[in-house]
């Protein structure tokens, strides 16, 4: 029942006794207007119209809510039907205007993520940048709001979260036996050891690495730690906040002496949120997220790293022009981005190639293999090279995505899978125009995403509100409904049959994963030893790997460092299964036509079949085409089933990760055994324990258990969907058909609100038509305008 419990609290219309709650205050007009500063005038006009529709709709809903509250305020008991209606109104009034669009900038050390964000927000040195080494040391979220100042919130690990990490760090540094000189030297050079020592010294001072866990618990940190575990910085100007923020988010050198108080608490920082006031470059509602290329040794930070990637609806894979041609790091990041499409909310992946101004002209001309036209300048060479990169990487990226995602995935239809940008040239424009740096192109993409989402959200919001007003007005007219509508025995039978059919369709969708799972398990059993061997071998042997391997075992098979490539043994040995199931898994959770394995289109088809039945009942009962009697139940079905997609998408992460979670759980005893090993030849002994433990678990059916657990998760999702549908629709039909059961009473007259809502609903089409007209005018004017002057040749 775990899945069922998850959705009960999210039911669309719970009956709540807290009926007299005040709706949230609406946003002031001046604040609303500031949200559009990042948009050109044409897009501003469309946004203002949608904002006006939403604002007026909220006002109508609020007026209706207040009328209903007053009509039942003195009643000893409130009928369930009225409770249902009041709770629906309040939920819709307090529904957020727009869920943020998270755009993740995902890249390895020095790829240029921070420089790109700085260019997009028009603040040259806002986030720390450096051409030599990693700068941003944690997840940094940048957004704009209606605040008057620049603001940053630095979130620290809780006391318990730090104690967990401290315990693991001290275990990592604890030597139980004397090592010979060669082993001691290797231990000291171990990457995990270096990072652990650095963290402890940074927080507690020199010599902290020689203290045990209990001693460090009693030690006082060098920096001041607020009890709230949040540090808030504010400034009037961007430069001022940047200076204050820099020590908290810059990755500091390990040989740095005389650290500042801010630097001293760096190991405790979990993530940072930065809010810009009234930005003309980044619209409110968009969050740019600077995501380090690997996770973190701390469990909470590592969990947040994954969750941050998964909540991004857009991922930009950031790669330096000199590293874009490959390498393990680039491939790992690309694979992680594709996994975000499978397990998270990501719908768009693009490669953003940075630092494209870097080109040695003579070398380029010598190696140039295409083009008959002579290159006259550095600028021409850069532009030609950029187009070649786009063509090549677009083809490679599309082929990679096709292997992992369904053939009709939206991301494969994107016109731009590759961008070539130069933050440096954006500021200098010595070689390229502003447009040629493609920074404005990325901003345009951001604006389009937000505008499209706002349009869809307002359309859905106004339509749902209109249905709610239809329902409200109908409550005072229930006695006029035909008997066949009120009894609805035929409709109930129809719904039951459709739910049974939906269950069969869901089973059929999930059945597509069975064979790929079985094939994947066979492949995993055949290849796990080879994969494990690769993971446990380093190019320099055991030198510098002893304690890193111990760190892997302490974290149940995973080691994520801010400076090293991520190690995940559980994911590595289950990868052959994912290679088999990925296209099918993506197909199950894709949108599109209700064919094959796609689940969401079948749910949508189920909704339409119910709505068509309502229409049929309306026609048979003699309703007129525009009658509310036909419309309000149709709207209710949309409202009830509208949240089902989000519910399904939230659950798919748990399903997708069930394979690695299952394997990690089965291997936990062998990881714990290996983590206890110390002394001479410890590294080889740890590897031996891991190998033997994996062999034993595979022989006992580890991969088969992982397969069963994934199939069980699919079954849980099916149960959750059907229980949600059954419960919600049963409640709706009971409320609609029980006129004589004391569910209703005479309510306040809301006909004026209904008429206003009807007018707003008609206004949706007018706003859409205006937007199309403005776009046409804009395109015409752009064609007629003169071209921009390009920089001089060089």
C-alpha positions in Angstrom: 0.0 0.0 0.0 3.0 2.3 0.0 2.2 3.8 -3.4 -1.5 4.2 -2.5 -0.6 6.1 0.6 1.5 8.5 -1.4 -1.4 9.8 -3.5 -4.0 9.9 -0.8 -2.6 13.2 0.5 -2.5 14.6 -3.0 -6.1 13.8 -3.9 -7.6 16.8 -5.8 -10.5 17.5 -3.6 -10.1 16.3 0.0 -12.8 17.2 2.5 -11.1 19.4 5.0 -12.6 20.9 8.1 -10.3 23.9 7.9 -12.7 25.8 5.7 -12.3 29.3 6.9 -8.7 29.8 5.9 -7.8 33.1 4.3 -6.6 32.8 0.7 -3.1 34.0 0.0 -2.7 37.7 -0.9 -2.4 38.5 -4.6 0.7 40.1 -6.0 0.8 43.9 -6.4 0.5 45.2 -10.0 3.9 46.9 -9.8 5.5 43.6 -8.7 3.8 41.7 -11.5 5.0 44.1 -14.2 8.6 43.7 -13.0 8.5 40.0 -13.9 8.4 40.8 -17.6 11.5 43.0 -17.9 13.5 40.2 -19.4 11.1 39.9 -22.4 10.9 41.9 -25.6 7.8 44.0 -26.1 5.9 41.4 -28.1 6.4 38.7 -25.6 5.7 41.1 -22.8 2.3 41.9 -24.2 1.4 38.2 -24.4 2.6 37.6 -20.8 0.7 40.6 -19.5 -2.5 39.3 -21.1 -2.0 35.8 -19.6 -1.2 37.4 -16.3 -4.3 39.5 -16.4 -6.4 36.5 -17.2 -4.9 34.6 -14.3 -5.3 37.5 -11.9 -8.9 38.1 -12.8 -9.6 34.4 -12.5 -8.1 34.3 -9.0 -10.3 37.4 -8.1 -13.4 35.6 -9.3 -12.5 32.5 -7.4 -11.7 34.5 -4.2 -15.1 36.3 -4.4 -16.9 33.0 -4.9 -15.0 31.5 -1.9 -15.9 34.4 0.3 -19.6 34.2 -0.7 -19.7 30.4 0.1 -18.0 30.9 3.4 -20.5 33.5 4.5 -23.4 31.3 3.4 -22.4 28.5 5.7 -20.6 30.4 8.5 -23.3 30.0 11.1 -24.3 26.5 10.2 -23.8 23.8 12.8 -22.8 21.3 10.1 -21.7 21.8 6.6 -22.8 19.3 3.9 -20.1 17.2 2.4 -20.8 18.6 -1.1 -20.2 22.1 0.1 -17.0 21.1 1.9 -15.9 19.5 -1.3 -16.6 22.7 -3.2 -15.0 25.1 -0.7 -11.8 23.0 -0.5 -11.6 22.9 -4.3 -11.9 26.7 -4.5 -9.3 27.2 -1.8 -6.9 24.8 -3.5 -7.2 26.5 -6.8 -6.9 30.0 -5.3 -3.6 29.0 -3.6 -2.2 27.1 -6.5 1.2 28.6 -7.4 1.2 30.8 -10.5 4.1 28.8 -12.1 6.3 26.0 -10.9 9.9 27.1 -11.6 11.7 25.9 -14.7 15.1 24.5 -13.6 17.8 24.6 -16.2 20.8 22.6 -15.1 24.3 23.5 -16.3 26.1 20.3 -16.0 29.8 20.0 -16.7 33.2 19.0 -15.4 35.9 21.1 -13.8 36.7 24.3 -15.7 34.1 23.7 -18.4 32.9 27.3 -18.1 29.5 26.9 -16.3 29.9 29.9 -14.1 31.2 32.1 -16.9 28.1 31.1 -19.0 25.7 32.0 -16.1 27.5 35.3 -15.6 27.0 36.2 -19.3 23.4 35.1 -19.4 22.6 37.3 -16.3 24.7 40.1 -17.6 27.1 40.2 -14.6 30.7 39.6 -15.8 32.3 38.3 -12.6 29.3 37.5 -10.4 30.1 33.8 -9.8 33.8 33.0 -9.4 35.7 32.1 -12.5 39.2 30.9 -13.2 41.0 29.5 -16.2 43.2 27.3 -14.1 41.1 25.1 -11.8 37.7 24.3 -10.5 35.9 27.4 -9.0 32.4 26.6 -7.9 32.5 24.1 -5.2 28.8 23.4 -4.6 25.4 23.5 -6.2 24.5 27.2 -6.9 21.0 28.2 -8.0 20.6 31.6 -9.6 17.1 33.2 -10.2 15.4 36.5 -10.2 12.6 37.9 -8.1 10.8 41.0 -7.0 13.2 41.7 -4.1 14.9 45.1 -3.9 18.3 43.8 -3.1 20.7 41.1 -4.3 20.4 38.2 -1.9 22.2 34.9 -1.3 21.2 32.1 1.1 24.0 29.7 2.0 22.5 26.4 3.3 24.7 24.4 5.7 24.6 20.7 6.6 22.5 20.1 9.7 24.4 19.1 12.9 23.3 15.4 12.3 24.3 15.5 8.7 27.8 16.7 9.5 28.2 14.2 12.3 27.5 11.4 9.8 30.2 12.8 7.5 32.6 13.4 10.3 32.3 9.8 11.4 33.1 8.6 7.9 36.0 11.0 7.5 37.6 9.8 10.7 37.1 6.2 9.8 38.8 7.0 6.5 41.9 8.5 8.2 42.1 5.9 11.0 45.2 3.6 10.8 45.0 0.5 13.0 48.4 -0.9 12.1 51.8 0.5 11.2 52.4 0.5 7.4 55.8 0.0 5.7 57.2 3.1 4.0 55.9 2.3 0.5 52.4 1.7 1.8 52.5 4.8 4.0 53.6 6.9 1.1 50.7 5.5 -1.1 48.3 6.1 1.8 49.4 9.8 2.1 49.0 10.3 -1.7 45.5 8.7 -1.7 42.9 11.2 -3.1 40.2 10.4 -0.6 42.7 10.9 2.3 43.9 14.2 0.9 40.3 15.5 0.7 39.4 14.2 4.2 42.5 15.9 5.7 41.7 19.1 3.9 38.1 19.2 5.1 39.0 18.6 8.8 41.9 21.1 8.8 39.7 23.7 7.1 37.0 23.4 9.8 39.0 22.5 12.9 42.6 23.6 12.2 45.9 21.9 11.7 46.2 18.6 13.5 42.5 17.8 13.3 43.2 14.9 11.0 45.0 13.1 13.9 42.1 13.3 16.3 39.4 10.7 16.6 35.6 11.2 16.2 34.8 11.8 19.8 37.6 14.4 20.1 36.4 16.3 17.1 32.9 16.3 18.4 34.2 18.2 21.4 36.3 20.5 19.3 35.1 24.0 18.4 35.0 24.8 14.7 37.2 27.7 13.6 34.3 29.5 11.8 31.0 30.7 13.3 28.1 28.4 12.5 24.6 30.0 12.8 22.0 27.9 14.7 19.6 28.2 11.8 22.2 26.6 9.5 21.5 29.3 6.9 23.7 32.3 6.2 21.9 35.2 4.4 23.9 37.8 2.5 22.4 41.0 1.1 23.8 43.8 -1.0 22.6 46.8 -3.0 24.8 46.0 -6.0 25.8 42.8 -7.7 29.5 43.4 -7.3 29.1 43.9 -3.5 27.2 40.5 -3.1 29.7 38.8 -5.4 32.6 39.8 -3.0 30.6 38.6 0.0 29.6 35.3 -1.7 33.0 34.4 -3.2 34.6 32.8 -0.1 31.6 30.5 0.4 31.4 29.0 -3.1 34.9 29.2 -4.5 37.0 26.0 -4.4 40.0 27.0 -2.3 43.6 25.8 -2.8 44.6 23.1 -0.3 47.9 24.9 0.6 46.1 28.2 1.4 47.1 29.8 4.7 45.2 32.4 6.7 41.7 31.4 5.5 38.9 33.8 6.1 36.1 33.0 8.6 33.8 32.3 5.6 36.3 29.9 4.1 36.6 28.0 7.3 33.0 26.7 7.2 33.3 25.7 3.5 33.0 21.9 4.3 29.6 22.4 5.8 28.0 24.2 2.8 25.3 22.1 1.2 24.0 24.5 -1.5 23.6 28.2 -2.3 20.6 30.1 -3.6 21.1 33.5 -5.2 18.3 35.8 -6.0 18.7 38.8 -8.4 16.3 41.8 -8.2 14.2 42.6 -11.2 16.6 41.1 -13.8 16.3 42.3 -17.4 18.1 39.1 -18.5 16.7 36.2 -16.6 12.9 36.1 -16.1 11.3 35.3 -12.8 10.2 31.7 -12.8 13.5 30.4 -14.3 16.3 28.9 -12.1 19.8 28.5 -13.5 21.6 25.7 -11.6 25.4 25.4 -11.6 25.8 21.6 -11.0 29.3 20.3 -10.3 30.2 17.3 -12.5 30.3 14.8 -9.6 28.4 14.3 -6.4 29.8 14.4 -2.9 31.2 12.2 -0.2 28.5 13.5 2.2 25.3 11.4 1.7 22.9 14.4 1.9 25.0 16.5 -0.5 25.2 13.6 -2.9 21.5 12.9 -2.6 20.8 16.6 -3.4 23.2 16.4 -6.4 21.1 13.7 -7.9 17.7 15.2 -7.0 18.8 18.6 -8.4 19.7 16.9 -11.7 16.4 15.1 -11.7 14.2 18.1 -11.1 15.7 20.0 -14.0 13.3 20.1 -17.0 16.3 21.2 -19.2 19.9 20.1 -19.0 22.7 21.9 -20.8 25.8 19.7 -20.9 28.6 22.2 -20.8 31.9 21.3 -22.5 35.0 23.3 -23.3 35.7 23.4 -27.1 39.1 21.7 -26.4 37.4 18.8 -24.5 34.2 18.3 -26.6 35.7 15.6 -28.7 35.4 13.0 -26.0 37.1 11.6 -23.0 35.6 9.6 -20.1 34.5 12.7 -18.1 32.4 14.0 -21.0 30.9 10.6 -21.7 30.0 10.1 -18.0 28.3 13.5 -17.9 26.3 12.8 -21.0 25.2 9.4 -19.6 24.1 11.1 -16.4 22.1 13.7 -18.4 20.4 10.9 -20.4 19.5 9.1 -17.2 17.9 12.3 -16.0 15.5 12.0 -18.9 14.7 8.5 -17.9 14.3 8.9 -14.1 13.5 12.6 -13.7 11.5 15.5 -15.2 14.1 16.4 -17.9 12.5 16.9 -21.4 15.4 18.6 -23.2 19.1 18.0 -23.4 21.5 20.1 -25.3 25.3 20.3 -25.6 26.7 23.8 -25.0 30.2 24.1 -26.3 32.0 26.9 -24.5 35.2 29.0 -25.1 34.7 28.9 -28.8 36.8 32.0 -29.3 39.9 29.7 -28.5 41.4 29.0 -31.9 45.0 29.0 -33.2 44.5 30.2 -36.8 47.7 28.7 -38.4 47.1 25.3 -36.8 43.4 25.4 -37.9 44.3 26.3 -41.5 46.9 23.6 -41.7 44.5 20.9 -40.4 41.4 22.3 -42.3 39.9 19.6 -44.4 36.6 21.1 -45.6 35.5 24.2 -47.6 36.7 25.6 -50.8 36.4 29.2 -49.8 39.6 30.8 -48.4 39.6 31.8 -44.8 40.4 35.5 -44.5 40.4 36.1 -40.8 40.3 34.6 -37.3 36.6 35.4 -37.1 35.8 33.5 -40.3 37.8 30.5 -39.0 35.9 30.5 -35.7 32.5 30.7 -37.4 33.4 27.9 -39.8 34.8 25.7 -37.0 31.6 26.3 -34.9 29.4 25.2 -37.7 31.5 22.0 -38.2 31.3 21.3 -34.5 27.5 21.8 -34.5 27.0 19.3 -37.4 29.4 16.7 -36.0 28.2 16.9 -32.4 24.6 17.1 -33.3 24.8 13.9 -35.2 26.8 12.1 -32.5 24.5 13.4 -29.7 21.3 12.4 -31.6 22.7 8.9 -32.3 23.5 8.5 -28.6 20.0 9.7 -27.5 18.4 7.4 -30.1 20.1 4.4 -28.5 18.8 5.3 -25.0 15.5 7.0 -25.6 12.3 6.2 -27.6 12.5 7.1 -31.3 9.7 9.7 -30.9 11.1 11.5 -27.9 10.6 15.2 -28.0 14.3 15.9 -27.4 15.1 14.3 -30.7 12.8 16.7 -32.5 14.7 19.8 -31.1 16.0 22.1 -33.8 19.1 23.0 -31.6 20.9 20.2 -29.9 24.2 21.9 -29.9 25.1 25.6 -29.1 28.6 27.1 -29.6 29.1 30.0 -27.2 31.8 32.3 -26.1 31.3 34.2 -22.8 34.6 36.1 -23.3 33.6 37.4 -26.8 30.2 38.3 -25.4 31.9 40.9 -23.3 34.7 41.9 -25.6 33.2 41.5 -29.1 36.6 41.7 -30.7 36.0 38.9 -33.1 32.3 38.0 -32.8 29.1 39.9 -32.7 26.9 39.5 -29.7 24.5 37.3 -31.7 27.4 35.1 -32.9 28.4 34.4 -29.3 25.0 32.7 -29.0 24.4 34.0 -25.5 21.3 35.9 -26.8 20.1 32.6 -28.4 20.2 30.8 -25.1 18.3 33.7 -23.5 15.7 33.4 -26.2 15.4 29.7 -25.5 14.8 30.4 -21.8 12.2 33.0 -22.6 10.4 30.7 -25.0 10.3 27.9 -22.4 8.8 30.2 -19.8 6.3 31.8 -22.2 5.1 28.3 -23.4 4.8 27.0 -19.9 2.9 30.2 -18.8 0.5 29.8 -21.7 -0.2 26.2 -20.9 -0.6 26.9 -17.2 -3.0 29.8 -17.6 -5.1 27.9 -20.1 -5.4 25.0 -17.8 -6.0 27.2 -14.8 -8.8 29.3 -16.4 -10.4 26.1 -17.8 -10.4 24.4 -14.4 -11.7 27.5 -12.7 -14.5 27.8 -15.3 -15.5 24.2 -14.5 -15.5 24.9 -10.8 -17.8 27.9 -11.3 -20.1 25.7 -13.4 -20.1 23.2 -10.5 -20.8 26.0 -8.0 -23.6 27.4 -10.0 -25.1 24.0 -10.5 -25.2 23.3 -6.8 -28.1 25.7 -6.6 -29.9 24.0 -9.5 -29.6 20.4 -8.6 -33.3 19.9 -8.6 -33.4 20.6 -12.3 -31.2 17.7 -13.2 -32.9 14.8 -15.0 -33.5 11.6 -13.1 -31.4 9.6 -15.4 -28.5 11.9 -14.7 -29.0 11.8 -11.0 -29.1 8.1 -10.7 -26.3 7.5 -13.2 -26.3 3.7 -12.8 -25.3 3.3 -16.5 -22.4 5.8 -16.0 -21.2 3.9 -13.0 -21.1 0.6 -14.9 -19.3 2.4 -17.7 -16.7 3.8 -15.3 -16.1 0.4 -13.7 -15.7 -1.2 -17.1 -13.3 1.5 -18.2 -11.2 1.2 -15.1 -10.9 -2.6 -15.6 -9.8 -1.8 -19.2 -7.3 0.7 -17.9 -5.8 -1.9 -15.6 -5.4 -4.3 -18.5 -3.8 -1.6 -20.6 -1.4 -0.7 -17.8 -0.4 -4.4 -17.5 0.2 -4.5 -21.3 2.4 -1.3 -21.1 4.5 -2.8 -18.3 4.7 -6.2 -19.9 7.0 -4.6 -22.6 9.8 -4.3 -20.0 9.8 -8.0 -19.0 11.9 -9.4 -21.9 14.5 -6.6 -21.9 14.9 -7.0 -18.2 15.5 -10.7 -18.6 18.1 -10.1 -21.4 19.7 -7.4 -19.3 20.0 -9.8 -16.3 21.7 -12.4 -18.5 24.1 -9.8 -19.8 24.9 -8.5 -16.3 25.7 -12.0 -15.1 28.0 -12.6 -18.0 29.9 -9.3 -17.7 29.9 -8.3 -14.0 33.4 -9.7 -13.3 34.9 -7.8 -16.1 33.1 -4.6 -15.2 34.0 -4.9 -11.5 37.6 -5.6 -12.4 37.8 -2.4 -14.4 36.3 -0.4 -11.6 38.8 -1.8 -9.1 41.9 -1.3 -11.2 43.7 2.1 -11.4 46.4 3.0 -14.0 48.9 3.5 -11.2 48.0 0.3 -9.4 47.0 0.5 -5.7 49.1 3.7 -5.2 46.8 6.4 -4.0 43.7 4.1 -4.2 43.7 2.4 -0.8 41.6 4.8 1.2 39.6 5.8 -1.9 38.4 2.2 -2.1 37.7 2.3 1.7 35.6 5.4 1.1 33.7 3.5 -1.6 32.9 0.8 0.9 32.0 3.2 3.7 29.3 4.7 1.3 28.0 1.3 0.2 29.7 1.2 -3.2 29.7 4.9 -4.1 32.4 7.5 -3.8 31.8 11.0 -5.0 34.5 13.6 -4.7 34.5 17.2 -5.8 37.7 16.7 -7.6 37.7 13.1 -8.9 35.5 11.0 -11.2 32.5 9.5 -9.5 32.8 5.8 -8.6 29.5 3.8 -8.3 30.0 0.0 -8.3 26.3 -0.7 -8.0 25.5 1.3 -11.0 28.4 -0.1 -13.0 27.5 -3.7 -12.6 23.8 -3.1 -13.3 24.6 -1.0 -16.4 24.1 -4.0 -18.8 20.5 -4.2 -17.6 19.9 -0.5 -18.1 21.5 -0.8 -21.6 18.7 -3.2 -22.5 15.7 -1.5 -20.8 16.4 2.2 -21.4 14.6 2.6 -24.7 11.6 0.6 -23.5 11.5 2.4 -20.1 11.6 5.7 -21.9 8.8 4.5 -24.1 6.5 3.6 -21.2 6.8 7.1 -19.7 6.7 9.2 -22.9 3.9 11.4 -24.1 2.3 11.0 -27.6 -0.3 8.8 -29.2 -1.9 5.9 -27.2 -0.1 3.1 -28.9 2.4 0.5 -27.9 3.9 0.7 -24.4 3.2 4.4 -23.7 1.4 4.8 -20.4 0.5 8.5 -20.3 -1.4 8.5 -23.6 -3.6 5.6 -22.5 -4.4 7.5 -19.3 -5.3 10.5 -21.4 -7.5 8.3 -23.7 -9.2 7.0 -20.5 -10.0 10.6 -19.5 -11.4 11.4 -23.0 -13.6 8.3 -23.0 -15.2 9.4 -19.7 -15.8 12.9 -21.0 -17.4 11.5 -24.2 -19.7 9.4 -22.0 -20.7 12.6 -20.2 -21.5 14.2 -23.5 -23.6 11.2 -24.5 -25.6 11.5 -21.3 -26.1 15.1 -21.9 -27.4 14.7 -25.4 -29.7 11.8 -24.3 -31.0 14.0 -21.4 -31.9 16.9 -23.7 -29.2 19.3 -22.5 -28.4 22.1 -24.8 -24.9 22.4 -26.3 -23.8 25.2 -24.0 -25.5 23.9 -20.8 -23.5 23.7 -17.6 -25.2 20.4 -16.9 -23.1 18.9 -19.6 -19.9 20.7 -18.7 -19.3 20.6 -15.0 -18.7 16.8 -14.7 -16.5 16.9 -17.9 -14.4 19.6 -16.2 -14.3 17.7 -12.9 -12.9 14.6 -14.8 -10.1 16.8 -16.2 -9.3 18.2 -12.7 -9.3 14.8 -11.1 -7.1 13.1 -13.7 -5.0 16.2 -14.5 -2.6 15.5 -11.6 -2.1 11.9 -12.5 0.7 12.7 -14.9 2.8 14.4 -12.2 2.1 11.5 -9.9 3.4 9.0 -12.5 6.5 11.1 -13.2 7.3 11.4 -9.5 7.2 7.6 -9.2 9.3 6.7 -12.2 12.5 7.7 -10.4 11.9 5.1 -7.7 11.2 2.5 -10.4 14.2 3.4 -12.5 16.6 3.3 -9.5 15.2 0.1 -8.0 17.8 -2.0 -9.8 20.8 -0.2 -8.3 19.1 0.2 -4.9 18.4 -3.6 -4.8 22.0 -4.5 -5.8 23.4 -2.0 -3.2 21.2 -3.5 -0.5 22.3 -7.0 -1.3 26.0 -6.0 -1.4 25.9 -3.9 1.8 27.3 -6.7 4.0 30.3 -7.2 1.8 30.9 -3.4 1.6 30.8 -3.3 5.4 33.2 -6.2 5.7 35.7 -4.6 3.3 35.5 -1.2 5.1 36.8 -2.8 8.3 40.0 -4.0 6.6 43.2 -2.2 7.5 47.0 -2.8 7.6 49.3 -4.4 5.2 48.0 -5.2 1.7 44.7 -3.8 2.8 43.8 -2.6 -0.7 44.1 -6.1 -2.3 42.3 -7.7 0.6 39.4 -5.2 0.3 39.2 -5.9 -3.4 39.2 -9.7 -2.7 36.3 -9.3 -0.2 34.3 -7.3 -2.7 34.9 -9.7 -5.5 34.0 -12.8 -3.4 30.9 -10.9 -2.0 29.6 -10.0 -5.4 30.3 -13.6 -6.7 28.3 -15.0 -3.8 25.4 -12.6 -4.2 25.2 -13.2 -8.0 25.1 -17.0 -7.4 22.3 -16.5 -5.0 20.2 -14.5 -7.5 21.1 -10.9 -6.9 20.3 -9.7 -10.4 17.1 -11.7 -10.5 16.0 -10.1 -7.2 16.7 -6.7 -8.7 14.5 -7.6 -11.7 11.7 -8.7 -9.4 11.9 -5.5 -7.3 11.6 -3.4 -10.4 8.6 -5.4 -11.6 7.1 -5.0 -8.1 7.6 -1.2 -8.3 5.7 -1.2 -11.6 2.9 -3.1 -10.0 2.8 -0.6 -7.1 2.5 2.2 -9.7 -0.4 0.4 -11.3 -2.1 0.0 -8.0 -1.6 3.7 -7.2 -3.1 4.8 -10.5 -6.2 2.6 -10.3 -6.8 3.4 -6.6 -6.5 7.1 -7.3 -8.9 6.9 -10.3 -11.4 4.8 -8.4 -11.5 6.9 -5.3 -11.6 10.3 -6.9 -14.3 9.4 -9.5 -16.4 7.6 -7.0 -16.4 10.7 -4.8 -17.4 12.9 -7.7 -20.2 10.6 -8.9 -21.6 10.3 -5.3 -21.6 14.1 -4.9 -23.2 14.6 -8.3 -26.0 12.1 -7.8 -27.0 12.4 -4.2 -29.3 15.3 -4.2 -31.5 14.0 -1.5 -28.8 12.8 0.9 -28.1 16.1 2.6 -25.0 16.8 0.6 -26.2 20.2 -0.6 -28.0 23.3 0.6 -29.0 26.5 -0.9 -25.9 28.6 -1.4 -25.1 32.2 -2.2 -25.9 33.4 -5.7 -22.8 33.2 -7.8 -24.3 33.9 -11.2 -22.4 37.1 -11.6 -19.1 35.3 -10.9 -20.1 32.5 -13.3 -20.7 35.1 -16.1 -17.4 36.8 -15.4 -15.6 33.4 -15.5 -17.4 32.5 -18.7 -16.1 35.7 -20.3 -12.6 35.0 -19.1 -12.8 31.5 -20.5 -13.7 32.9 -23.9 -10.8 35.4 -23.5 -8.3 32.5 -23.8 -8.9 32.2 -27.5 -8.5 35.9 -28.0 -5.2 36.0 -26.1 -3.9 33.1 -28.2 -4.9 34.9 -31.5 -3.3 38.1 -30.4 0.0 36.3 -29.7 0.0 34.7 -33.2 -0.7 38.1 -34.8 2.1 39.8 -32.8 4.6 37.1 -33.7 3.8 37.5 -37.4 4.3 41.3 -37.1 7.6 40.8 -35.3 8.9 38.3 -37.9 8.0 40.8 -40.7 9.8 43.7 -39.0 12.9 41.5 -38.4 13.1 40.6 -42.1 12.8 44.3 -43.0 15.4 45.5 -40.5 19.1 46.1 -41.6 21.7 43.5 -40.5 24.0 44.3 -37.6 27.5 45.4 -38.3 30.1 42.7 -37.7 33.4 43.3 -35.8 36.4 44.2 -38.0 38.4 41.3 -39.5 41.5 40.2 -37.7 
